[in-house]
Amino acid sequence: MEIVYLCLFAFLAGFIDSVVGGGGLIQLPALLVFLPGVPLPTAFGTGKFAGIAGTTAAMVKYVRSVKINYLAILPAAAAAFVFSFLGARALSHIDASLLKPLILVLLILVAIYTFIRKDFGSLHAPRLTENKERMYGLLVGTAIGFYDGFFGPGTGSFLIFIFIGVFGFNFLAASAAAKVVNVATNLSALLYFIWKGHVIYEVAIPMAICSIIGSQLGTRTALKRGTGFVRVLFLVVVTGIIIKFAYDTYGNGGGDFVKLSSAVLDWVGKRG
């Protein structure tokens, strides 16, 4: 029965992720709930297997329908591929929960800015020179790639926000670009998890099929409804991620925040 629920969540994650990212917010908790006792890297690996199937299907559909600026996107995807692998390796050695307070703050700022700027992402007006697009693409791929391999939730939403705010894309073009980079990060991290045996294939394969179905429906809906629909869904998903991060960070009495503070103080003390 657990596999049925996981497939339903994979379908929903594929739909949401294909439009604005954030599918990991739905899929990873579902894996942890319905597969209790499974090691965190195995949950990540199984989720990545299902997630990349949906993301790739969405990317193919976007590529056929939306003009993509490969000059900016391919360097970002290449850097993301390399650093996502490094991030996946770091997952085994670093406590990812220390990042939660920082990510929470960043997500709140993203939501506030997007809500206040009503015209944010409504027009497609690239503002960077070719050289800057390549350079910024590499920087974005490096930072987001490592984050996705290491932690993951919110990666697609961060990419969309950056492609709009920095590169000048509209929501639809930013979502399409985000899928190209996301496929690279997911593939790199997945190769590491497969290498280490952290994929439960009898769970991952059915979830992958449902993720593809969900992503196809989501992409078709986004292309039909346009930028306005994507913007609204983006705000809804980011708000959901904020609530989840806030609960995880402070719902345990602020334990994660205390750990982060202690780690920072220890670091400062050692260098003082």
C-alpha positions as a printed NumPy array, in Angstrom:
array([[  0.   ,   0.   ,   0.   ],
       [  2.934,   2.321,   0.695],
       [  3.973,   2.264,  -2.96 ],
       [  0.523,   3.533,  -4.001],
       [  0.838,   6.557,  -1.716],
       [  4.402,   7.196,  -2.856],
       [  3.286,   7.118,  -6.492],
       [  0.518,   9.636,  -5.76 ],
       [  3.024,  11.953,  -4.108],
       [  5.441,  11.445,  -7.026],
       [  2.688,  12.474,  -9.451],
       [  1.941,  15.622,  -7.432],
       [  5.653,  16.409,  -7.061],
       [  6.158,  15.994, -10.816],
       [  3.298,  18.38 , -11.551],
       [  4.495,  21.094,  -9.155],
       [  8.179,  20.683, -10.009],
       [  7.579,  20.952, -13.759],
       [  6.058,  24.401, -13.317],
       [  7.91 ,  26.142, -10.481],
       [ 10.183,  23.61 ,  -8.783],
       [  9.744,  22.508,  -5.197],
       [  8.782,  18.913,  -5.946],
       [ 11.337,  17.716,  -3.421],
       [  9.297,  19.376,  -0.676],
       [  6.53 ,  16.866,  -1.431],
       [  8.482,  13.788,  -2.465],
       [ 11.271,  13.553,   0.125],
       [  9.018,  13.823,   3.221],
       [  6.724,  11.205,   1.663],
       [  9.664,   8.812,   1.265],
       [ 10.735,   9.361,   4.863],
       [  7.183,   8.792,   6.136],
       [  6.307,   5.704,   4.093],
       [  9.765,   4.122,   4.197],
       [ 10.631,   4.454,   7.901],
       [ 14.107,   3.385,   8.876],
       [ 15.549,   3.975,   5.416],
       [ 18.874,   5.88 ,   5.623],
       [ 18.688,   9.523,   4.528],
       [ 21.076,   9.047,   1.537],
       [ 18.886,   6.164,   0.305],
       [ 15.755,   8.315,   0.565],
       [ 17.577,  11.059,  -1.344],
       [ 18.796,   8.608,  -4.013],
       [ 15.389,   7.023,  -4.524],
       [ 13.799,  10.467,  -4.718],
       [ 16.412,  11.692,  -7.209],
       [ 15.721,   8.697,  -9.469],
       [ 12.011,   9.506,  -9.556],
       [ 12.574,  13.257,  -9.718],
       [ 14.958,  13.272, -12.661],
       [ 12.463,  11.31 , -14.752],
       [  9.814,  13.984, -14.314],
       [ 12.26 ,  16.869, -14.67 ],
       [ 13.671,  15.453, -17.914],
       [ 10.196,  14.968, -19.368],
       [  9.324,  18.566, -18.468],
       [ 12.594,  19.847, -19.934],
       [ 11.954,  18.123, -23.277],
       [  8.496,  19.654, -23.533],
       [  9.767,  23.144, -22.583],
       [ 12.632,  22.934, -25.085],
       [ 10.113,  22.267, -27.861],
       [  7.845,  25.151, -26.851],
       [  9.958,  27.901, -25.223],
       [ 12.991,  29.689, -26.606],
       [ 15.892,  28.909, -24.258],
       [ 19.036,  31.015, -23.956],
       [ 21.62 ,  28.234, -24.123],
       [ 24.481,  30.736, -23.909],
       [ 23.605,  31.28 , -20.259],
       [ 22.069,  27.904, -19.46 ],
       [ 24.668,  25.398, -20.717],
       [ 27.568,  26.816, -18.618],
       [ 25.228,  26.797, -15.615],
       [ 24.214,  23.19 , -16.324],
       [ 27.849,  22.063, -16.744],
       [ 28.949,  23.671, -13.46 ],
       [ 25.841,  22.349, -11.725],
       [ 26.622,  18.792, -12.864],
       [ 30.105,  18.891, -11.332],
       [ 29.186,  20.595,  -8.073],
       [ 26.019,  18.587,  -7.499],
       [ 28.209,  15.466,  -7.359],
       [ 30.442,  17.17 ,  -4.792],
       [ 27.388,  18.242,  -2.834],
       [ 26.069,  14.673,  -2.771],
       [ 29.409,  13.504,  -1.387],
       [ 29.341,  16.207,   1.272],
       [ 25.911,  15.005,   2.422],
       [ 27.546,  12.067,   4.189],
       [ 29.97 ,  14.262,   6.145],
       [ 28.092,  17.45 ,   7.056],
       [ 24.9  ,  18.023,   9.042],
       [ 22.528,  19.472,   6.432],
       [ 20.142,  20.76 ,   9.102],
       [ 22.599,  23.559,   9.868],
       [ 21.575,  25.156,   6.573],
       [ 17.877,  25.372,   7.386],
       [ 17.806,  28.775,   9.147],
       [ 19.806,  30.399,   6.33 ],
       [ 17.642,  28.848,   3.605],
       [ 14.521,  29.909,   5.517],
       [ 15.628,  33.557,   5.507],
       [ 16.476,  33.446,   1.796],
       [ 13.108,  31.923,   0.908],
       [ 11.224,  34.566,   2.903],
       [ 13.104,  37.305,   1.039],
       [ 12.324,  35.633,  -2.299],
       [  8.609,  35.45 ,  -1.461],
       [  8.412,  39.064,  -0.236],
       [ 10.242,  40.431,  -3.268],
       [  8.139,  38.429,  -5.729],
       [  4.901,  39.46 ,  -4.023],
       [  5.771,  43.179,  -3.867],
       [  7.058,  43.371,  -7.443],
       [  3.838,  42.693,  -9.327],
       [  5.674,  42.961, -12.659],
       [  8.432,  40.566, -11.572],
       [  8.828,  37.937, -14.288],
       [  6.033,  39.321, -16.456],
       [  8.328,  40.455, -19.282],
       [ 11.122,  38.57 , -21.001],
       [ 13.912,  41.145, -21.309],
       [ 17.421,  39.625, -20.932],
       [ 19.683,  42.318, -19.507],
       [ 23.198,  40.805, -19.486],
       [ 25.919,  40.814, -22.116],
       [ 27.034,  37.473, -23.557],
       [ 30.186,  37.367, -21.416],
       [ 28.25 ,  38.164, -18.252],
       [ 25.65 ,  35.532, -19.085],
       [ 28.378,  32.888, -19.301],
       [ 30.091,  34.064, -16.109],
       [ 26.871,  34.358, -14.106],
       [ 25.729,  31.019, -15.49 ],
       [ 28.862,  29.354, -14.127],
       [ 28.389,  30.997, -10.732],
       [ 24.745,  30.003, -10.55 ],
       [ 25.52 ,  26.429, -11.595],
       [ 28.287,  26.134,  -9.01 ],
       [ 26.237,  27.404,  -6.072],
       [ 22.89 ,  25.805,  -6.947],
       [ 24.5  ,  22.566,  -8.104],
       [ 26.278,  22.05 ,  -4.776],
       [ 23.135,  22.972,  -2.85 ],
       [ 20.955,  20.555,  -4.812],
       [ 23.336,  17.644,  -4.403],
       [ 23.845,  18.399,  -0.729],
       [ 20.353,  19.384,   0.403],
       [ 17.923,  20.028,  -2.454],
       [ 14.493,  21.373,  -1.417],
       [ 13.696,  24.636,  -3.157],
       [ 16.36 ,  24.282,  -5.856],
       [ 13.963,  24.839,  -8.756],
       [ 12.389,  27.848,  -7.06 ],
       [ 15.798,  29.43 ,  -6.398],
       [ 16.788,  28.885, -10.035],
       [ 13.6  ,  30.499, -11.335],
       [ 14.061,  33.511,  -9.046],
       [ 17.687,  33.961, -10.164],
       [ 16.903,  33.619, -13.877],
       [ 14.229,  36.298, -13.513],
       [ 15.98 ,  38.672, -11.114],
       [ 19.516,  38.451, -12.513],
       [ 19.121,  37.388, -16.151],
       [ 15.848,  39.184, -16.918],
       [ 13.804,  36.167, -18.061],
       [ 10.038,  35.954, -17.608],
       [  8.515,  33.212, -15.444],
       [  7.909,  30.793, -18.302],
       [ 11.419,  31.153, -19.781],
       [ 12.956,  30.976, -16.288],
       [ 11.044,  27.796, -15.519],
       [ 12.254,  26.237, -18.784],
       [ 15.853,  27.264, -18.07 ],
       [ 15.605,  25.939, -14.528],
       [ 14.642,  22.506, -15.864],
       [ 17.823,  22.259, -17.966],
       [ 20.024,  23.055, -14.957],
       [ 17.928,  20.857, -12.673],
       [ 18.367,  17.839, -14.953],
       [ 22.146,  18.304, -14.706],
       [ 22.126,  18.565, -10.903],
       [ 19.773,  15.609, -10.503],
       [ 21.751,  13.421, -12.901],
       [ 25.056,  14.136, -11.19 ],
       [ 23.726,  13.494,  -7.687],
       [ 21.855,  10.393,  -8.893],
       [ 25.026,   8.891, -10.398],
       [ 26.687,   9.231,  -6.997],
       [ 23.743,   7.636,  -5.18 ],
       [ 23.614,   4.766,  -7.698],
       [ 27.371,   4.255,  -7.305],
       [ 26.935,   3.988,  -3.542],
       [ 23.862,   1.75 ,  -3.81 ],
       [ 21.444,   4.312,  -2.375],
       [ 18.505,   3.664,  -4.727],
       [ 15.574,   1.32 ,  -4.022],
       [ 14.622,   0.521,  -7.624],
       [ 11.38 ,  -1.316,  -6.886],
       [ 10.135,   1.937,  -5.34 ],
       [ 11.963,   4.428,  -7.564],
       [ 10.807,   3.059, -10.935],
       [  7.018,   3.236, -10.294],
       [  7.511,   6.668,  -8.722],
       [  9.467,   7.781, -11.797],
       [  6.622,   6.765, -14.113],
       [  4.111,   8.729, -12.028],
       [  6.473,  11.704, -11.878],
       [  6.658,  11.756, -15.697],
       [  2.864,  11.729, -15.971],
       [  2.588,  14.556, -13.444],
       [  5.307,  16.616, -15.121],
       [  3.677,  16.277, -18.54 ],
       [  0.379,  17.539, -17.167],
       [  2.108,  20.356, -15.265],
       [  4.161,  21.525, -18.244],
       [  1.137,  21.482, -20.531],
       [ -0.813,  23.527, -17.979],
       [  2.013,  26.077, -17.579],
       [  2.405,  26.556, -21.343],
       [ -1.348,  26.935, -21.775],
       [ -1.953,  29.284, -18.818],
       [  1.198,  31.394, -19.255],
       [  3.407,  33.54 , -17.022],
       [  0.65 ,  34.785, -14.698],
       [ -0.29 ,  31.259, -13.657],
       [  3.343,  30.309, -13.078],
       [  3.889,  33.405, -10.884],
       [  0.919,  32.587,  -8.636],
       [  1.923,  28.937,  -8.302],
       [  5.51 ,  30.022,  -7.607],
       [  4.344,  32.134,  -4.646],
       [  2.169,  29.292,  -3.338],
       [  5.004,  26.75 ,  -3.523],
       [  7.608,  29.077,  -1.97 ],
       [  5.177,  29.827,   0.874],
       [  4.733,  26.099,   1.414],
       [  8.496,  25.574,   1.501],
       [  8.841,  28.434,   4.014],
       [  6.237,  26.868,   6.319],
       [  7.97 ,  23.482,   6.099],
       [ 11.409,  24.954,   6.771],
       [ 10.095,  27.075,   9.654],
       [  8.507,  24.057,  11.3  ],
       [ 11.619,  21.921,  10.831],
       [ 13.873,  24.687,  12.122],
       [ 11.921,  26.006,  15.081],
       [  9.314,  23.335,  15.717],
       [ 11.86 ,  21.396,  17.752],
       [ 12.395,  24.231,  20.173],
       [ 14.863,  25.952,  17.92 ],
       [ 17.328,  23.082,  18.087],
       [ 18.624,  23.582,  14.558],
       [ 19.067,  27.295,  15.135],
       [ 21.016,  26.592,  18.321],
       [ 23.253,  24.122,  16.473],
       [ 23.921,  26.653,  13.724],
       [ 24.708,  29.383,  16.263],
       [ 27.036,  27.099,  18.203],
       [ 28.842,  26.051,  15.024],
       [ 29.361,  29.689,  14.001],
       [ 30.589,  30.676,  17.476],
       [ 32.991,  27.729,  17.549],
       [ 34.324,  28.682,  14.119],
       [ 34.831,  32.305,  15.184],
       [ 36.435,  31.225,  18.454],
       [ 38.972,  28.989,  16.752],
       [ 40.045,  31.864,  14.509],
       [ 40.025,  34.451,  17.252]])
